[in-house]
Amino acid sequence: MSSGPRQHNVYLVKNKGFATAKFPRPAFIVEPTDPTDPPQLAVEGVIFQELVIAYGENGWPSDEAESLARFVEPSVYNVEYCEIFLRDLVLRPFNQLFPPQTESDRQKWASVQWQMPFMEIDAVTQWPHIQAKSIDNQFIIDFKFSVEHVLVSYCGPVTFDMQNVQPTVIRRFTSQYTFPIVDLPWSLELGQWPADEAAQLVNVQNDWDNIFNNPDHPLANQARVLELTENLLLSGFRNLLVMLESAGQERENHDLDLRRWRAQDWDNVNIDGNQLHMQSANGVYNIYWHFEYDADADDLNNNNVEITIIAPCRFTRRSQ
C-alpha cells in the first residue's frame, strides 16, 4: 500500500479484483471516521464499475451491439480481426459516449496501445463479455453485453467527461408491451393476462363515466370498484413486467431506480382517453393499461392488453 502524493482522484471500490488484482495500481487504505467501521480500499485514478448503458438514441449504438451479438465464435478470430473488432465495435462507441475530459486526457487516451482483447460468450444469453487491457497494464475496459444494454467498467489514469452517460436532468423512458388475454388458470405464468380479470377491467375502462361520474351511484360502491381495479391492475403489472437495471447509470447503485419506484406515492387510477391510468403524485411516473377484450369475438387472438410505462426507469417482460 502507498500513502504518497496523488495525481488523480481517489475512489473507494467494492470490487478489489477489478481495481487491483488485474494490474498494479497505487492503492490506499482509508480509515473511516467511525472507528467501528473497517478500513476501506481506495485506488488512485478513475474507476467506474458496470455503468448501465442502454442501446439506441443517446446510448450505445444499436447497430454495433447487434454486430457483436452475431460474433459468437471467438475461436475463429485472428490478430488482425480482433484489432478491427476492438477498434470499430467497442472503442469507437466507447469514445463517443466517454470523451476525455481535458486535452491532456485526450492525448493520453489516444496513445494507449491495447493487448489482444479477451472475449467470452454468455452460455445463456449468447451475448459477449469483452475485456481489454493496455500493453503497459495501466488501463482496463470491460463490457458485458445483453439484449437490453451493456455494462461498462473502466479503470485508468485518464478522466472522462461523464455528462453523456450520467445526465444532470431526469430522462424519461417509454416501455411498451402487449400481452394476450386468455382463459387459462395458469395464464400469469405464461406472460398472459387472465380473461376473468380482464373482463372486469374492460367493464371499468368502457363504463368509467357511468361508474364514477353518475351521482346516483353510492360513493361506497365507487370506492370498492376503484380499490378492486387498482389491485387487479397492479397485480397484473407485477406478474408481467420487471424493472431493468438502473437507466440512470448511477455508479454501483443499480437498485436505485427500484428503490425510487417503490418510494412513490400514487394517485388513484383514472381514465385517460380509453386507457386506465395511474400516475405518481409528482407526475414523473406513469402507467397506462389499454384492454381490448371480447369474450365472444371470432378471433380471440385480438384479445390483449397494452401496457405503457413512461418513467425515469425501464421495464421488460418478466422471464418465465
C-alpha positions in Angstrom: 0.0 0.0 0.0 1.1 3.5 -0.7 0.5 6.8 1.0 2.5 9.2 -1.3 1.1 12.2 -3.3 -1.9 11.5 -5.5 -2.1 12.9 -9.0 -5.7 11.8 -9.7 -9.0 11.3 -7.9 -9.2 8.6 -5.4 -12.2 6.2 -5.4 -13.4 3.8 -2.8 -14.1 0.5 -4.6 -16.1 -2.5 -3.6 -14.6 -4.8 -6.3 -11.0 -5.1 -5.2 -10.3 -7.5 -8.0 -11.2 -5.1 -10.7 -9.3 -2.3 -9.2 -6.1 -4.0 -8.2 -5.7 -7.7 -9.0 -5.9 -7.3 -12.8 -2.9 -5.0 -12.8 -0.8 -3.0 -10.4 -2.2 0.4 -9.4 -1.4 2.7 -6.4 -3.9 1.7 -3.6 -4.6 3.3 -0.3 -6.2 2.3 3.0 -8.8 4.9 4.1 -9.5 5.0 7.8 -13.3 5.6 8.4 -14.5 8.4 10.7 -16.4 5.8 12.7 -13.8 3.7 14.5 -16.2 0.7 14.5 -16.2 0.6 10.7 -13.5 -1.4 9.0 -10.8 0.3 6.8 -11.6 0.6 3.1 -9.5 0.3 0.0 -9.2 3.3 -2.3 -7.4 3.4 -5.7 -5.6 6.3 -7.4 -7.1 7.1 -10.8 -10.5 6.9 -12.3 -12.8 3.9 -11.7 -16.4 3.2 -12.6 -18.0 -0.2 -12.5 -20.8 -1.6 -14.6 -22.5 1.6 -15.7 -25.7 0.6 -17.4 -25.8 2.0 -21.0 -29.0 1.3 -22.9 -28.9 0.7 -26.7 -30.2 3.3 -29.1 -30.5 7.1 -29.1 -28.2 8.7 -26.6 -26.8 5.3 -25.7 -24.7 2.5 -27.1 -25.2 2.3 -30.9 -27.7 -0.4 -31.7 -26.0 -1.5 -34.9 -22.7 -2.1 -33.2 -24.4 -4.0 -30.4 -26.2 -6.2 -32.9 -23.0 -6.9 -34.8 -21.4 -8.0 -31.6 -24.2 -10.4 -30.9 -23.6 -12.1 -34.2 -19.9 -12.8 -33.4 -20.4 -15.8 -31.2 -17.4 -18.0 -32.2 -14.2 -16.4 -30.8 -12.0 -19.3 -31.9 -12.1 -18.0 -35.5 -10.5 -14.7 -34.6 -7.0 -13.8 -35.7 -4.9 -10.9 -34.5 -5.9 -8.5 -37.3 -9.6 -9.3 -36.9 -9.5 -8.8 -33.2 -7.9 -5.4 -33.6 -10.6 -4.3 -36.0 -13.2 -5.8 -33.8 -12.0 -3.9 -30.7 -11.5 -0.6 -32.6 -14.7 -0.4 -34.6 -17.3 -2.2 -32.4 -16.0 -1.4 -28.9 -13.6 1.5 -28.7 -15.4 3.7 -31.2 -18.8 3.6 -29.4 -17.0 4.0 -26.1 -15.2 7.1 -27.3 -18.5 8.6 -28.4 -20.0 8.2 -25.0 -16.9 8.8 -22.9 -14.9 11.7 -24.3 -11.7 12.5 -22.4 -12.2 15.4 -20.1 -9.1 17.5 -20.9 -6.7 17.9 -23.8 -4.1 16.1 -21.7 -6.5 13.2 -21.1 -7.3 13.1 -24.9 -3.6 12.8 -25.8 -3.0 10.1 -23.2 -6.1 8.1 -24.3 -5.2 8.4 -28.0 -1.7 6.9 -27.3 -2.9 3.8 -25.4 -1.9 0.6 -27.1 -4.1 -2.4 -26.4 -3.4 -6.1 -25.8 -5.4 -8.7 -27.6 -8.9 -8.4 -26.1 -10.4 -11.2 -24.0 -13.8 -12.3 -25.1 -16.3 -15.0 -23.9 -19.9 -15.7 -24.9 -22.5 -16.0 -22.1 -23.9 -19.5 -22.4 -27.4 -18.4 -21.6 -27.8 -15.0 -23.4 -25.3 -15.6 -26.2 -24.1 -12.1 -25.8 -20.4 -11.3 -25.4 -18.3 -10.2 -22.5 -15.2 -8.3 -23.7 -12.3 -7.1 -21.7 -9.2 -5.2 -22.9 -6.0 -4.1 -21.1 -3.3 -1.8 -22.3 0.1 -3.1 -23.0 1.5 -1.2 -20.0 -1.3 -2.5 -17.8 -2.3 1.0 -16.8 -5.8 0.8 -18.4 -8.6 -1.7 -18.4 -12.0 -1.6 -20.0 -14.7 -4.2 -19.6 -18.0 -4.6 -21.4 -20.8 -7.1 -20.6 -23.4 -7.0 -23.3 -27.0 -8.2 -23.1 -30.2 -7.9 -25.1 -31.2 -4.6 -23.4 -28.0 -2.8 -22.5 -24.2 -3.0 -22.0 -22.5 -2.8 -18.6 -19.3 -0.7 -19.0 -16.4 -0.7 -16.5 -13.2 1.2 -16.6 -10.0 1.8 -14.5 -7.1 4.0 -15.5 -5.4 7.4 -15.1 -7.4 9.2 -17.8 -10.5 11.1 -16.7 -13.6 11.1 -18.9 -16.5 13.6 -19.3 -19.5 11.7 -17.8 -22.3 14.0 -19.0 -23.3 11.8 -21.8 -23.9 8.8 -19.6 -24.8 10.5 -16.3 -27.0 13.4 -17.3 -27.9 16.0 -14.7 -31.5 16.2 -15.8 -34.1 13.4 -15.4 -34.6 11.3 -18.5 -37.8 9.5 -19.0 -38.1 6.3 -20.9 -41.1 4.7 -22.6 -41.5 0.9 -22.1 -44.5 -0.6 -24.0 -45.6 -4.2 -24.3 -48.6 -6.1 -25.4 -49.8 -9.3 -23.7 -52.5 -11.7 -24.8 -55.7 -12.2 -22.7 -56.5 -15.9 -22.3 -58.9 -18.0 -20.4 -56.4 -20.2 -18.7 -55.9 -20.8 -14.9 -52.1 -20.7 -15.3 -52.1 -17.6 -17.5 -49.9 -15.5 -15.3 -47.0 -18.0 -15.6 -47.2 -17.7 -19.4 -46.9 -14.0 -19.7 -50.6 -13.6 -20.3 -53.5 -11.7 -18.6 -56.4 -13.9 -17.2 -59.7 -13.4 -19.0 -61.8 -13.2 -15.9 -59.8 -10.3 -14.6 -59.7 -8.6 -18.0 -63.5 -8.8 -18.3 -63.9 -6.8 -15.1 -61.3 -4.2 -16.1 -62.7 -3.8 -19.6 -66.1 -3.0 -18.0 -64.5 -0.3 -15.8 -62.5 1.0 -18.8 -65.5 1.3 -21.1 -68.1 2.4 -18.5 -65.9 4.8 -16.5 -68.2 7.8 -16.7 -71.3 5.9 -15.7 -69.5 4.3 -12.7 -67.7 7.3 -11.3 -69.5 10.4 -12.6 -73.0 9.2 -12.0 -74.5 10.9 -8.9 -76.9 8.0 -8.4 -74.1 5.6 -7.7 -73.2 5.4 -4.0 -69.7 6.7 -3.1 -69.0 3.5 -1.2 -69.6 1.4 -4.3 -67.3 3.7 -6.3 -64.6 3.3 -3.7 -64.8 -0.5 -3.8 -64.7 -0.6 -7.6 -61.7 1.7 -7.5 -59.9 -0.4 -5.0 -60.6 -3.6 -6.9 -59.5 -2.0 -10.2 -56.2 -0.8 -8.8 -55.4 -4.2 -7.1 -56.1 -6.1 -10.4 -54.0 -3.6 -12.5 -51.0 -3.6 -10.2 -51.1 -7.4 -9.6 -51.1 -8.0 -13.4 -48.4 -5.4 -13.9 -46.1 -7.1 -11.3 -46.6 -10.5 -12.8 -45.9 -9.5 -16.4 -43.1 -6.9 -16.1 -39.9 -6.4 -14.2 -37.6 -3.3 -13.9 -34.3 -3.3 -15.8 -31.1 -2.3 -14.1 -30.7 1.4 -13.5 -31.3 3.5 -16.5 -29.7 6.5 -14.7 -26.3 4.8 -14.7 -25.6 5.6 -11.1 -22.2 4.0 -10.1 -22.7 0.7 -8.3 -26.3 1.6 -7.4 -28.3 -0.5 -9.9 -31.1 -0.8 -7.4 -31.6 2.9 -7.0 -34.3 3.1 -9.7 -36.2 0.3 -8.0 -36.0 2.0 -4.6 -37.3 5.2 -6.1 -40.1 3.4 -7.8 -41.2 1.7 -4.5 -41.0 5.0 -2.6 -43.5 6.8 -4.9 -46.9 7.9 -3.7 -49.5 7.1 -6.4 -52.8 8.9 -7.2 -55.9 6.9 -7.7 -56.5 5.2 -11.0 -58.3 7.3 -13.6 -59.3 7.2 -17.2 -57.2 8.9 -19.9 -58.8 8.6 -23.3 -59.6 4.9 -23.4 -56.8 3.8 -21.2 -56.7 3.2 -17.4 -54.0 5.4 -16.0 -52.0 5.6 -12.8 -49.7 8.5 -12.0 -47.3 9.2 -9.2 -48.1 12.2 -7.0 -45.1 14.1 -8.5 -46.3 13.3 -12.1 -42.9 11.7 -13.1 -44.1 8.1 -13.2 -47.0 7.0 -15.3 -48.5 3.6 -16.2 -51.2 3.1 -18.8 -53.3 -0.1 -19.5 -55.5 -0.4 -22.6 -57.6 -3.6 -22.8 -59.1 -5.0 -26.0 -61.3 -7.9 -25.0 -64.4 -9.5 -26.4 -65.2 -13.0 -25.0 -67.5 -13.7 -28.0 -65.1 -12.5 -30.7 -64.4 -14.8 -33.7 -60.7 -14.2 -33.4 -59.6 -14.5 -29.8 -56.0 -13.5 -30.9 -57.2 -9.9 -30.9 -57.9 -10.0 -27.1 -54.9 -8.3 -25.5 -53.8 -5.6 -23.1 -51.2 -3.0 -23.9 -49.2 -1.7 -21.0 -47.1 1.5 -21.3 -44.8 2.9 -18.7 -43.3 6.4 -19.0 -40.8 6.9 -16.2 -37.1 7.6 -15.5 -36.6 3.8 -15.5 -37.1 0.9 -17.9 -39.1 -2.3 -17.8 -39.0 -5.6 -19.7 -41.1 -8.8 -19.8 -40.6 -10.9 -16.8 -38.6 -14.0 -17.5 -40.6 -17.2 -17.4 
